[in-house]
Amino acid sequence: MSGQTLTDRIAAAQYSVTGSAVARAVCKATTHEVMGPKKKHLDYLIQATNETNVNIPQMADTLFERATNSSWVVVFKALVTTHHMMVHGNERFIQYLASRNTLFNLSNFLDKSGSHGYDMSTFIRRYSRYLNEKAFSYRQMAFDFARVKKGNDGVMRTMNPDKLLKGMPILQGQIDALLEFDVHPNELTNGVINAAFMLLFKDLIKLFACYNDGIINLLGE
């Protein structure tokens, strides 16, 4: 319990009383502790996305609610948790996010509680834009560029020309949004931003592989 605040404990206890184990896990993953979300809570949420009796919209809404917190730590961890679930969760999670008109509205987010809050708020605004773009890409293409098969018989390598010409600008837009995160090594100062960076770095490798496949396909046409 070391770094958890009283607010964290009360929030988790409230969900325990109402019987929402998923919402409680979301609270546990997004505490005020300045560290990345704990693996055990992320694993629980990933497993929950595979359970047919789990309400995905309710799960997502709990994450969106945590992202309205005034603390940069809670908001950043809500974004990291959402990203982790988009990458590793059942596809119906990202399908639901893609079906919504809006995800994260954090373009004006600012934690004024200290200099660290100011610094991290910049990355929160950039990170939320990327996650919004990732969901938008899924809505446009009906698949996640980071999760599809790559290589000779990959999705982008075998896509028909019309769909490819539609898909490449969408992929480019997602890559651009990711690169706008623009963090430097000396700014990776805590476990929360480090967790975000690792997820973004892994996404970028997969997005570049998709882009490469798309270019090879275009040149072959």
PyMOL CGO cylinders between C-alpha atoms (Angstrom):
from pymol import cmd
from pymol.cgo import CYLINDER

trace = [
    CYLINDER, 0.00, 0.00, 0.00, 3.11, 2.19, 0.33, 0.3, 1, 1, 1, 1, 1, 1,
    CYLINDER, 3.11, 2.19, 0.33, 2.42, 4.92, -2.23, 0.3, 1, 1, 1, 1, 1, 1,
    CYLINDER, 2.42, 4.92, -2.23, -1.35, 4.67, -2.42, 0.3, 1, 1, 1, 1, 1, 1,
    CYLINDER, -1.35, 4.67, -2.42, -3.29, 7.66, -1.14, 0.3, 1, 1, 1, 1, 1, 1,
    CYLINDER, -3.29, 7.66, -1.14, -6.39, 7.53, 1.02, 0.3, 1, 1, 1, 1, 1, 1,
    CYLINDER, -6.39, 7.53, 1.02, -8.35, 8.54, -2.10, 0.3, 1, 1, 1, 1, 1, 1,
    CYLINDER, -8.35, 8.54, -2.10, -7.03, 5.47, -3.94, 0.3, 1, 1, 1, 1, 1, 1,
    CYLINDER, -7.03, 5.47, -3.94, -8.09, 3.17, -1.12, 0.3, 1, 1, 1, 1, 1, 1,
    CYLINDER, -8.09, 3.17, -1.12, -11.55, 4.72, -0.82, 0.3, 1, 1, 1, 1, 1, 1,
    CYLINDER, -11.55, 4.72, -0.82, -12.12, 4.48, -4.59, 0.3, 1, 1, 1, 1, 1, 1,
    CYLINDER, -12.12, 4.48, -4.59, -11.10, 0.81, -4.64, 0.3, 1, 1, 1, 1, 1, 1,
    CYLINDER, -11.10, 0.81, -4.64, -13.25, 0.09, -1.57, 0.3, 1, 1, 1, 1, 1, 1,
    CYLINDER, -13.25, 0.09, -1.57, -16.30, 1.70, -3.18, 0.3, 1, 1, 1, 1, 1, 1,
    CYLINDER, -16.30, 1.70, -3.18, -16.03, -0.62, -6.16, 0.3, 1, 1, 1, 1, 1, 1,
    CYLINDER, -16.03, -0.62, -6.16, -15.55, -3.59, -3.81, 0.3, 1, 1, 1, 1, 1, 1,
    CYLINDER, -15.55, -3.59, -3.81, -18.85, -2.71, -2.13, 0.3, 1, 1, 1, 1, 1, 1,
    CYLINDER, -18.85, -2.71, -2.13, -20.71, -2.34, -5.44, 0.3, 1, 1, 1, 1, 1, 1,
    CYLINDER, -20.71, -2.34, -5.44, -19.29, -5.65, -6.61, 0.3, 1, 1, 1, 1, 1, 1,
    CYLINDER, -19.29, -5.65, -6.61, -17.46, -4.39, -9.69, 0.3, 1, 1, 1, 1, 1, 1,
    CYLINDER, -17.46, -4.39, -9.69, -14.19, -6.32, -9.65, 0.3, 1, 1, 1, 1, 1, 1,
    CYLINDER, -14.19, -6.32, -9.65, -13.20, -4.91, -13.05, 0.3, 1, 1, 1, 1, 1, 1,
    CYLINDER, -13.20, -4.91, -13.05, -13.71, -1.31, -11.93, 0.3, 1, 1, 1, 1, 1, 1,
    CYLINDER, -13.71, -1.31, -11.93, -11.74, -2.06, -8.77, 0.3, 1, 1, 1, 1, 1, 1,
    CYLINDER, -11.74, -2.06, -8.77, -8.87, -3.42, -10.90, 0.3, 1, 1, 1, 1, 1, 1,
    CYLINDER, -8.87, -3.42, -10.90, -8.96, -0.24, -13.02, 0.3, 1, 1, 1, 1, 1, 1,
    CYLINDER, -8.96, -0.24, -13.02, -8.67, 1.82, -9.81, 0.3, 1, 1, 1, 1, 1, 1,
    CYLINDER, -8.67, 1.82, -9.81, -5.79, -0.35, -8.61, 0.3, 1, 1, 1, 1, 1, 1,
    CYLINDER, -5.79, -0.35, -8.61, -3.99, 0.08, -11.96, 0.3, 1, 1, 1, 1, 1, 1,
    CYLINDER, -3.99, 0.08, -11.96, -4.40, 3.87, -11.85, 0.3, 1, 1, 1, 1, 1, 1,
    CYLINDER, -4.40, 3.87, -11.85, -3.41, 4.84, -8.31, 0.3, 1, 1, 1, 1, 1, 1,
    CYLINDER, -3.41, 4.84, -8.31, -1.45, 7.96, -7.36, 0.3, 1, 1, 1, 1, 1, 1,
    CYLINDER, -1.45, 7.96, -7.36, 1.74, 5.89, -6.97, 0.3, 1, 1, 1, 1, 1, 1,
    CYLINDER, 1.74, 5.89, -6.97, 4.40, 7.25, -9.35, 0.3, 1, 1, 1, 1, 1, 1,
    CYLINDER, 4.40, 7.25, -9.35, 5.09, 3.94, -11.09, 0.3, 1, 1, 1, 1, 1, 1,
    CYLINDER, 5.09, 3.94, -11.09, 3.67, 2.10, -14.08, 0.3, 1, 1, 1, 1, 1, 1,
    CYLINDER, 3.67, 2.10, -14.08, 0.43, 0.15, -13.61, 0.3, 1, 1, 1, 1, 1, 1,
    CYLINDER, 0.43, 0.15, -13.61, 1.16, -3.12, -11.79, 0.3, 1, 1, 1, 1, 1, 1,
    CYLINDER, 1.16, -3.12, -11.79, 1.34, -6.22, -13.97, 0.3, 1, 1, 1, 1, 1, 1,
    CYLINDER, 1.34, -6.22, -13.97, -1.14, -8.18, -11.85, 0.3, 1, 1, 1, 1, 1, 1,
    CYLINDER, -1.14, -8.18, -11.85, -3.84, -5.56, -12.39, 0.3, 1, 1, 1, 1, 1, 1,
    CYLINDER, -3.84, -5.56, -12.39, -3.12, -5.29, -16.12, 0.3, 1, 1, 1, 1, 1, 1,
    CYLINDER, -3.12, -5.29, -16.12, -3.20, -9.09, -16.45, 0.3, 1, 1, 1, 1, 1, 1,
    CYLINDER, -3.20, -9.09, -16.45, -6.55, -9.21, -14.66, 0.3, 1, 1, 1, 1, 1, 1,
    CYLINDER, -6.55, -9.21, -14.66, -8.02, -6.59, -17.00, 0.3, 1, 1, 1, 1, 1, 1,
    CYLINDER, -8.02, -6.59, -17.00, -6.64, -8.35, -20.10, 0.3, 1, 1, 1, 1, 1, 1,
    CYLINDER, -6.64, -8.35, -20.10, -8.24, -11.59, -18.96, 0.3, 1, 1, 1, 1, 1, 1,
    CYLINDER, -8.24, -11.59, -18.96, -11.49, -9.73, -18.28, 0.3, 1, 1, 1, 1, 1, 1,
    CYLINDER, -11.49, -9.73, -18.28, -11.69, -8.59, -21.92, 0.3, 1, 1, 1, 1, 1, 1,
    CYLINDER, -11.69, -8.59, -21.92, -11.90, -12.28, -22.88, 0.3, 1, 1, 1, 1, 1, 1,
    CYLINDER, -11.90, -12.28, -22.88, -14.80, -12.99, -20.53, 0.3, 1, 1, 1, 1, 1, 1,
    CYLINDER, -14.80, -12.99, -20.53, -18.17, -12.87, -22.31, 0.3, 1, 1, 1, 1, 1, 1,
    CYLINDER, -18.17, -12.87, -22.31, -19.98, -11.69, -19.17, 0.3, 1, 1, 1, 1, 1, 1,
    CYLINDER, -19.98, -11.69, -19.17, -17.75, -8.62, -18.76, 0.3, 1, 1, 1, 1, 1, 1,
    CYLINDER, -17.75, -8.62, -18.76, -19.26, -5.32, -19.88, 0.3, 1, 1, 1, 1, 1, 1,
    CYLINDER, -19.26, -5.32, -19.88, -16.61, -3.76, -22.15, 0.3, 1, 1, 1, 1, 1, 1,
    CYLINDER, -16.61, -3.76, -22.15, -18.31, -0.32, -22.39, 0.3, 1, 1, 1, 1, 1, 1,
    CYLINDER, -18.31, -0.32, -22.39, -18.48, -0.16, -18.60, 0.3, 1, 1, 1, 1, 1, 1,
    CYLINDER, -18.48, -0.16, -18.60, -14.80, -1.11, -18.34, 0.3, 1, 1, 1, 1, 1, 1,
    CYLINDER, -14.80, -1.11, -18.34, -13.85, 1.60, -20.85, 0.3, 1, 1, 1, 1, 1, 1,
    CYLINDER, -13.85, 1.60, -20.85, -16.03, 4.17, -19.11, 0.3, 1, 1, 1, 1, 1, 1,
    CYLINDER, -16.03, 4.17, -19.11, -14.22, 3.51, -15.83, 0.3, 1, 1, 1, 1, 1, 1,
    CYLINDER, -14.22, 3.51, -15.83, -10.91, 4.20, -17.59, 0.3, 1, 1, 1, 1, 1, 1,
    CYLINDER, -10.91, 4.20, -17.59, -12.31, 7.39, -19.14, 0.3, 1, 1, 1, 1, 1, 1,
    CYLINDER, -12.31, 7.39, -19.14, -13.52, 8.45, -15.70, 0.3, 1, 1, 1, 1, 1, 1,
    CYLINDER, -13.52, 8.45, -15.70, -10.03, 7.93, -14.24, 0.3, 1, 1, 1, 1, 1, 1,
    CYLINDER, -10.03, 7.93, -14.24, -8.65, 10.05, -17.09, 0.3, 1, 1, 1, 1, 1, 1,
    CYLINDER, -8.65, 10.05, -17.09, -10.70, 13.02, -15.82, 0.3, 1, 1, 1, 1, 1, 1,
    CYLINDER, -10.70, 13.02, -15.82, -8.73, 13.07, -12.55, 0.3, 1, 1, 1, 1, 1, 1,
    CYLINDER, -8.73, 13.07, -12.55, -6.77, 16.22, -11.70, 0.3, 1, 1, 1, 1, 1, 1,
    CYLINDER, -6.77, 16.22, -11.70, -3.56, 14.27, -10.97, 0.3, 1, 1, 1, 1, 1, 1,
    CYLINDER, -3.56, 14.27, -10.97, -1.16, 13.71, -13.86, 0.3, 1, 1, 1, 1, 1, 1,
    CYLINDER, -1.16, 13.71, -13.86, -0.20, 10.34, -12.33, 0.3, 1, 1, 1, 1, 1, 1,
    CYLINDER, -0.20, 10.34, -12.33, -3.74, 8.94, -12.37, 0.3, 1, 1, 1, 1, 1, 1,
    CYLINDER, -3.74, 8.94, -12.37, -4.49, 10.29, -15.86, 0.3, 1, 1, 1, 1, 1, 1,
    CYLINDER, -4.49, 10.29, -15.86, -1.20, 9.06, -17.35, 0.3, 1, 1, 1, 1, 1, 1,
    CYLINDER, -1.20, 9.06, -17.35, -1.73, 5.60, -15.82, 0.3, 1, 1, 1, 1, 1, 1,
    CYLINDER, -1.73, 5.60, -15.82, -5.28, 5.50, -17.22, 0.3, 1, 1, 1, 1, 1, 1,
    CYLINDER, -5.28, 5.50, -17.22, -3.82, 6.15, -20.69, 0.3, 1, 1, 1, 1, 1, 1,
    CYLINDER, -3.82, 6.15, -20.69, -1.10, 3.52, -20.23, 0.3, 1, 1, 1, 1, 1, 1,
    CYLINDER, -1.10, 3.52, -20.23, -3.68, 0.97, -19.02, 0.3, 1, 1, 1, 1, 1, 1,
    CYLINDER, -3.68, 0.97, -19.02, -5.94, 1.73, -21.99, 0.3, 1, 1, 1, 1, 1, 1,
    CYLINDER, -5.94, 1.73, -21.99, -3.02, 1.42, -24.44, 0.3, 1, 1, 1, 1, 1, 1,
    CYLINDER, -3.02, 1.42, -24.44, -1.93, -1.87, -22.86, 0.3, 1, 1, 1, 1, 1, 1,
    CYLINDER, -1.93, -1.87, -22.86, -5.44, -3.25, -23.27, 0.3, 1, 1, 1, 1, 1, 1,
    CYLINDER, -5.44, -3.25, -23.27, -5.67, -2.05, -26.88, 0.3, 1, 1, 1, 1, 1, 1,
    CYLINDER, -5.67, -2.05, -26.88, -2.47, -3.97, -27.60, 0.3, 1, 1, 1, 1, 1, 1,
    CYLINDER, -2.47, -3.97, -27.60, -2.94, -7.11, -25.51, 0.3, 1, 1, 1, 1, 1, 1,
    CYLINDER, -2.94, -7.11, -25.51, -6.66, -7.34, -24.78, 0.3, 1, 1, 1, 1, 1, 1,
    CYLINDER, -6.66, -7.34, -24.78, -9.41, -9.07, -26.71, 0.3, 1, 1, 1, 1, 1, 1,
    CYLINDER, -9.41, -9.07, -26.71, -10.08, -7.25, -29.97, 0.3, 1, 1, 1, 1, 1, 1,
    CYLINDER, -10.08, -7.25, -29.97, -13.58, -6.33, -28.83, 0.3, 1, 1, 1, 1, 1, 1,
    CYLINDER, -13.58, -6.33, -28.83, -12.00, -3.77, -26.49, 0.3, 1, 1, 1, 1, 1, 1,
    CYLINDER, -12.00, -3.77, -26.49, -10.41, -1.72, -29.30, 0.3, 1, 1, 1, 1, 1, 1,
    CYLINDER, -10.41, -1.72, -29.30, -13.52, -2.35, -31.42, 0.3, 1, 1, 1, 1, 1, 1,
    CYLINDER, -13.52, -2.35, -31.42, -15.59, -0.63, -28.76, 0.3, 1, 1, 1, 1, 1, 1,
    CYLINDER, -15.59, -0.63, -28.76, -13.16, 2.29, -28.48, 0.3, 1, 1, 1, 1, 1, 1,
    CYLINDER, -13.16, 2.29, -28.48, -13.23, 2.70, -32.26, 0.3, 1, 1, 1, 1, 1, 1,
    CYLINDER, -13.23, 2.70, -32.26, -17.03, 2.80, -32.24, 0.3, 1, 1, 1, 1, 1, 1,
    CYLINDER, -17.03, 2.80, -32.24, -17.13, 5.85, -29.95, 0.3, 1, 1, 1, 1, 1, 1,
    CYLINDER, -17.13, 5.85, -29.95, -17.24, 9.38, -31.32, 0.3, 1, 1, 1, 1, 1, 1,
    CYLINDER, -17.24, 9.38, -31.32, -14.77, 10.60, -28.72, 0.3, 1, 1, 1, 1, 1, 1,
    CYLINDER, -14.77, 10.60, -28.72, -12.20, 8.93, -26.49, 0.3, 1, 1, 1, 1, 1, 1,
    CYLINDER, -12.20, 8.93, -26.49, -9.88, 11.15, -24.51, 0.3, 1, 1, 1, 1, 1, 1,
    CYLINDER, -9.88, 11.15, -24.51, -10.50, 14.88, -24.45, 0.3, 1, 1, 1, 1, 1, 1,
    CYLINDER, -10.50, 14.88, -24.45, -7.25, 15.95, -22.82, 0.3, 1, 1, 1, 1, 1, 1,
    CYLINDER, -7.25, 15.95, -22.82, -5.99, 18.62, -25.22, 0.3, 1, 1, 1, 1, 1, 1,
    CYLINDER, -5.99, 18.62, -25.22, -6.18, 21.20, -22.41, 0.3, 1, 1, 1, 1, 1, 1,
    CYLINDER, -6.18, 21.20, -22.41, -5.06, 18.95, -19.54, 0.3, 1, 1, 1, 1, 1, 1,
    CYLINDER, -5.06, 18.95, -19.54, -2.70, 20.63, -17.09, 0.3, 1, 1, 1, 1, 1, 1,
    CYLINDER, -2.70, 20.63, -17.09, -1.67, 19.51, -13.62, 0.3, 1, 1, 1, 1, 1, 1,
    CYLINDER, -1.67, 19.51, -13.62, -0.48, 22.66, -11.85, 0.3, 1, 1, 1, 1, 1, 1,
    CYLINDER, -0.48, 22.66, -11.85, 0.56, 20.91, -8.65, 0.3, 1, 1, 1, 1, 1, 1,
    CYLINDER, 0.56, 20.91, -8.65, 4.28, 21.29, -9.38, 0.3, 1, 1, 1, 1, 1, 1,
    CYLINDER, 4.28, 21.29, -9.38, 6.93, 21.54, -12.09, 0.3, 1, 1, 1, 1, 1, 1,
    CYLINDER, 6.93, 21.54, -12.09, 6.77, 17.78, -12.66, 0.3, 1, 1, 1, 1, 1, 1,
    CYLINDER, 6.77, 17.78, -12.66, 3.03, 18.06, -13.19, 0.3, 1, 1, 1, 1, 1, 1,
    CYLINDER, 3.03, 18.06, -13.19, 3.58, 20.71, -15.87, 0.3, 1, 1, 1, 1, 1, 1,
    CYLINDER, 3.58, 20.71, -15.87, 6.18, 18.56, -17.66, 0.3, 1, 1, 1, 1, 1, 1,
    CYLINDER, 6.18, 18.56, -17.66, 4.13, 15.36, -17.59, 0.3, 1, 1, 1, 1, 1, 1,
    CYLINDER, 4.13, 15.36, -17.59, 0.97, 17.18, -18.69, 0.3, 1, 1, 1, 1, 1, 1,
    CYLINDER, 0.97, 17.18, -18.69, 2.62, 17.91, -22.05, 0.3, 1, 1, 1, 1, 1, 1,
    CYLINDER, 2.62, 17.91, -22.05, 3.20, 14.19, -22.63, 0.3, 1, 1, 1, 1, 1, 1,
    CYLINDER, 3.20, 14.19, -22.63, -0.32, 13.32, -21.48, 0.3, 1, 1, 1, 1, 1, 1,
    CYLINDER, -0.32, 13.32, -21.48, -1.78, 15.64, -24.11, 0.3, 1, 1, 1, 1, 1, 1,
    CYLINDER, -1.78, 15.64, -24.11, 0.41, 14.10, -26.82, 0.3, 1, 1, 1, 1, 1, 1,
    CYLINDER, 0.41, 14.10, -26.82, -0.21, 10.53, -25.67, 0.3, 1, 1, 1, 1, 1, 1,
    CYLINDER, -0.21, 10.53, -25.67, -3.99, 10.99, -25.63, 0.3, 1, 1, 1, 1, 1, 1,
    CYLINDER, -3.99, 10.99, -25.63, -3.86, 12.31, -29.21, 0.3, 1, 1, 1, 1, 1, 1,
    CYLINDER, -3.86, 12.31, -29.21, -2.01, 9.18, -30.29, 0.3, 1, 1, 1, 1, 1, 1,
    CYLINDER, -2.01, 9.18, -30.29, -4.50, 6.83, -28.61, 0.3, 1, 1, 1, 1, 1, 1,
    CYLINDER, -4.50, 6.83, -28.61, -7.35, 8.74, -30.24, 0.3, 1, 1, 1, 1, 1, 1,
    CYLINDER, -7.35, 8.74, -30.24, -5.60, 8.36, -33.60, 0.3, 1, 1, 1, 1, 1, 1,
    CYLINDER, -5.60, 8.36, -33.60, -5.02, 4.64, -32.98, 0.3, 1, 1, 1, 1, 1, 1,
    CYLINDER, -5.02, 4.64, -32.98, -8.75, 4.13, -32.38, 0.3, 1, 1, 1, 1, 1, 1,
    CYLINDER, -8.75, 4.13, -32.38, -9.60, 6.30, -35.41, 0.3, 1, 1, 1, 1, 1, 1,
    CYLINDER, -9.60, 6.30, -35.41, -7.32, 4.14, -37.60, 0.3, 1, 1, 1, 1, 1, 1,
    CYLINDER, -7.32, 4.14, -37.60, -9.14, 1.03, -36.42, 0.3, 1, 1, 1, 1, 1, 1,
    CYLINDER, -9.14, 1.03, -36.42, -12.50, 2.62, -37.22, 0.3, 1, 1, 1, 1, 1, 1,
    CYLINDER, -12.50, 2.62, -37.22, -11.33, 3.44, -40.75, 0.3, 1, 1, 1, 1, 1, 1,
    CYLINDER, -11.33, 3.44, -40.75, -9.59, 0.15, -41.53, 0.3, 1, 1, 1, 1, 1, 1,
    CYLINDER, -9.59, 0.15, -41.53, -11.43, -2.38, -39.30, 0.3, 1, 1, 1, 1, 1, 1,
    CYLINDER, -11.43, -2.38, -39.30, -8.10, -3.69, -38.01, 0.3, 1, 1, 1, 1, 1, 1,
    CYLINDER, -8.10, -3.69, -38.01, -5.20, -2.55, -35.83, 0.3, 1, 1, 1, 1, 1, 1,
    CYLINDER, -5.20, -2.55, -35.83, -2.04, -1.89, -37.88, 0.3, 1, 1, 1, 1, 1, 1,
    CYLINDER, -2.04, -1.89, -37.88, 0.07, -2.95, -34.89, 0.3, 1, 1, 1, 1, 1, 1,
    CYLINDER, 0.07, -2.95, -34.89, -1.64, -6.34, -34.56, 0.3, 1, 1, 1, 1, 1, 1,
    CYLINDER, -1.64, -6.34, -34.56, -1.97, -7.56, -38.15, 0.3, 1, 1, 1, 1, 1, 1,
    CYLINDER, -1.97, -7.56, -38.15, 0.33, -10.05, -39.85, 0.3, 1, 1, 1, 1, 1, 1,
    CYLINDER, 0.33, -10.05, -39.85, 3.49, -8.63, -41.43, 0.3, 1, 1, 1, 1, 1, 1,
    CYLINDER, 3.49, -8.63, -41.43, 5.81, -9.91, -44.15, 0.3, 1, 1, 1, 1, 1, 1,
    CYLINDER, 5.81, -9.91, -44.15, 5.33, -11.60, -47.52, 0.3, 1, 1, 1, 1, 1, 1,
    CYLINDER, 5.33, -11.60, -47.52, 1.76, -12.71, -46.89, 0.3, 1, 1, 1, 1, 1, 1,
    CYLINDER, 1.76, -12.71, -46.89, 0.96, -9.89, -44.46, 0.3, 1, 1, 1, 1, 1, 1,
    CYLINDER, 0.96, -9.89, -44.46, -2.12, -7.69, -44.62, 0.3, 1, 1, 1, 1, 1, 1,
    CYLINDER, -2.12, -7.69, -44.62, -0.45, -4.62, -46.15, 0.3, 1, 1, 1, 1, 1, 1,
    CYLINDER, -0.45, -4.62, -46.15, 1.65, -6.69, -48.59, 0.3, 1, 1, 1, 1, 1, 1,
    CYLINDER, 1.65, -6.69, -48.59, -1.43, -8.45, -50.01, 0.3, 1, 1, 1, 1, 1, 1,
    CYLINDER, -1.43, -8.45, -50.01, -3.98, -5.60, -49.81, 0.3, 1, 1, 1, 1, 1, 1,
    CYLINDER, -3.98, -5.60, -49.81, -5.75, -4.60, -53.03, 0.3, 1, 1, 1, 1, 1, 1,
    CYLINDER, -5.75, -4.60, -53.03, -4.60, -1.26, -54.55, 0.3, 1, 1, 1, 1, 1, 1,
    CYLINDER, -4.60, -1.26, -54.55, -7.76, 0.73, -53.75, 0.3, 1, 1, 1, 1, 1, 1,
    CYLINDER, -7.76, 0.73, -53.75, -7.75, -0.21, -50.08, 0.3, 1, 1, 1, 1, 1, 1,
    CYLINDER, -7.75, -0.21, -50.08, -3.97, 0.29, -49.91, 0.3, 1, 1, 1, 1, 1, 1,
    CYLINDER, -3.97, 0.29, -49.91, -4.26, 3.84, -51.27, 0.3, 1, 1, 1, 1, 1, 1,
    CYLINDER, -4.26, 3.84, -51.27, -6.88, 4.53, -48.60, 0.3, 1, 1, 1, 1, 1, 1,
    CYLINDER, -6.88, 4.53, -48.60, -4.88, 2.82, -45.85, 0.3, 1, 1, 1, 1, 1, 1,
    CYLINDER, -4.88, 2.82, -45.85, -1.41, 4.33, -46.32, 0.3, 1, 1, 1, 1, 1, 1,
    CYLINDER, -1.41, 4.33, -46.32, -2.40, 7.93, -45.37, 0.3, 1, 1, 1, 1, 1, 1,
    CYLINDER, -2.40, 7.93, -45.37, -4.27, 6.59, -42.33, 0.3, 1, 1, 1, 1, 1, 1,
    CYLINDER, -4.27, 6.59, -42.33, -1.18, 4.61, -41.29, 0.3, 1, 1, 1, 1, 1, 1,
    CYLINDER, -1.18, 4.61, -41.29, 0.99, 7.69, -41.90, 0.3, 1, 1, 1, 1, 1, 1,
    CYLINDER, 0.99, 7.69, -41.90, -1.33, 9.73, -39.66, 0.3, 1, 1, 1, 1, 1, 1,
    CYLINDER, -1.33, 9.73, -39.66, -0.97, 7.21, -36.85, 0.3, 1, 1, 1, 1, 1, 1,
    CYLINDER, -0.97, 7.21, -36.85, 2.83, 7.17, -37.19, 0.3, 1, 1, 1, 1, 1, 1,
    CYLINDER, 2.83, 7.17, -37.19, 2.92, 10.98, -37.16, 0.3, 1, 1, 1, 1, 1, 1,
    CYLINDER, 2.92, 10.98, -37.16, 0.78, 11.12, -34.01, 0.3, 1, 1, 1, 1, 1, 1,
    CYLINDER, 0.78, 11.12, -34.01, 3.08, 8.63, -32.29, 0.3, 1, 1, 1, 1, 1, 1,
    CYLINDER, 3.08, 8.63, -32.29, 6.26, 10.51, -33.24, 0.3, 1, 1, 1, 1, 1, 1,
    CYLINDER, 6.26, 10.51, -33.24, 4.75, 13.72, -31.85, 0.3, 1, 1, 1, 1, 1, 1,
    CYLINDER, 4.75, 13.72, -31.85, 5.13, 12.19, -28.37, 0.3, 1, 1, 1, 1, 1, 1,
    CYLINDER, 5.13, 12.19, -28.37, 8.75, 13.28, -28.90, 0.3, 1, 1, 1, 1, 1, 1,
    CYLINDER, 8.75, 13.28, -28.90, 10.26, 12.32, -25.56, 0.3, 1, 1, 1, 1, 1, 1,
    CYLINDER, 10.26, 12.32, -25.56, 14.01, 12.58, -24.95, 0.3, 1, 1, 1, 1, 1, 1,
    CYLINDER, 14.01, 12.58, -24.95, 16.06, 10.21, -22.74, 0.3, 1, 1, 1, 1, 1, 1,
    CYLINDER, 16.06, 10.21, -22.74, 16.52, 12.81, -19.99, 0.3, 1, 1, 1, 1, 1, 1,
    CYLINDER, 16.52, 12.81, -19.99, 12.72, 13.20, -19.80, 0.3, 1, 1, 1, 1, 1, 1,
    CYLINDER, 12.72, 13.20, -19.80, 12.13, 9.52, -18.97, 0.3, 1, 1, 1, 1, 1, 1,
    CYLINDER, 12.13, 9.52, -18.97, 12.18, 10.36, -15.28, 0.3, 1, 1, 1, 1, 1, 1,
    CYLINDER, 12.18, 10.36, -15.28, 9.59, 8.02, -13.76, 0.3, 1, 1, 1, 1, 1, 1,
    CYLINDER, 9.59, 8.02, -13.76, 7.95, 4.63, -14.13, 0.3, 1, 1, 1, 1, 1, 1,
    CYLINDER, 7.95, 4.63, -14.13, 4.74, 6.01, -15.62, 0.3, 1, 1, 1, 1, 1, 1,
    CYLINDER, 4.74, 6.01, -15.62, 6.26, 7.75, -18.64, 0.3, 1, 1, 1, 1, 1, 1,
    CYLINDER, 6.26, 7.75, -18.64, 8.67, 4.82, -19.03, 0.3, 1, 1, 1, 1, 1, 1,
    CYLINDER, 8.67, 4.82, -19.03, 5.71, 2.43, -19.33, 0.3, 1, 1, 1, 1, 1, 1,
    CYLINDER, 5.71, 2.43, -19.33, 4.11, 4.69, -21.96, 0.3, 1, 1, 1, 1, 1, 1,
    CYLINDER, 4.11, 4.69, -21.96, 7.39, 4.94, -23.87, 0.3, 1, 1, 1, 1, 1, 1,
    CYLINDER, 7.39, 4.94, -23.87, 7.81, 1.16, -24.07, 0.3, 1, 1, 1, 1, 1, 1,
    CYLINDER, 7.81, 1.16, -24.07, 4.28, 0.69, -25.43, 0.3, 1, 1, 1, 1, 1, 1,
    CYLINDER, 4.28, 0.69, -25.43, 4.83, 3.46, -27.98, 0.3, 1, 1, 1, 1, 1, 1,
    CYLINDER, 4.83, 3.46, -27.98, 8.23, 2.12, -29.02, 0.3, 1, 1, 1, 1, 1, 1,
    CYLINDER, 8.23, 2.12, -29.02, 6.78, -1.36, -29.66, 0.3, 1, 1, 1, 1, 1, 1,
    CYLINDER, 6.78, -1.36, -29.66, 3.87, 0.13, -31.60, 0.3, 1, 1, 1, 1, 1, 1,
    CYLINDER, 3.87, 0.13, -31.60, 6.27, 2.17, -33.73, 0.3, 1, 1, 1, 1, 1, 1,
    CYLINDER, 6.27, 2.17, -33.73, 8.31, -0.87, -34.77, 0.3, 1, 1, 1, 1, 1, 1,
    CYLINDER, 8.31, -0.87, -34.77, 5.11, -2.64, -35.89, 0.3, 1, 1, 1, 1, 1, 1,
    CYLINDER, 5.11, -2.64, -35.89, 3.74, 0.44, -37.66, 0.3, 1, 1, 1, 1, 1, 1,
    CYLINDER, 3.74, 0.44, -37.66, 6.99, 0.91, -39.59, 0.3, 1, 1, 1, 1, 1, 1,
    CYLINDER, 6.99, 0.91, -39.59, 6.88, -2.78, -40.60, 0.3, 1, 1, 1, 1, 1, 1,
    CYLINDER, 6.88, -2.78, -40.60, 3.32, -2.24, -41.91, 0.3, 1, 1, 1, 1, 1, 1,
    CYLINDER, 3.32, -2.24, -41.91, 4.40, 0.90, -43.75, 0.3, 1, 1, 1, 1, 1, 1,
    CYLINDER, 4.40, 0.90, -43.75, 7.31, -0.96, -45.32, 0.3, 1, 1, 1, 1, 1, 1,
    CYLINDER, 7.31, -0.96, -45.32, 4.93, -3.73, -46.46, 0.3, 1, 1, 1, 1, 1, 1,
    CYLINDER, 4.93, -3.73, -46.46, 2.60, -1.14, -47.94, 0.3, 1, 1, 1, 1, 1, 1,
    CYLINDER, 2.60, -1.14, -47.94, 5.39, 0.56, -49.90, 0.3, 1, 1, 1, 1, 1, 1,
    CYLINDER, 5.39, 0.56, -49.90, 6.61, -2.79, -51.27, 0.3, 1, 1, 1, 1, 1, 1,
    CYLINDER, 6.61, -2.79, -51.27, 3.04, -3.57, -52.34, 0.3, 1, 1, 1, 1, 1, 1,
    CYLINDER, 3.04, -3.57, -52.34, 2.65, -0.16, -54.03, 0.3, 1, 1, 1, 1, 1, 1,
    CYLINDER, 2.65, -0.16, -54.03, 5.95, -0.49, -55.87, 0.3, 1, 1, 1, 1, 1, 1,
    CYLINDER, 5.95, -0.49, -55.87, 4.92, -3.93, -57.03, 0.3, 1, 1, 1, 1, 1, 1,
    CYLINDER, 4.92, -3.93, -57.03, 1.69, -2.64, -58.52, 0.3, 1, 1, 1, 1, 1, 1,
]
cmd.load_cgo(trace, "trace")
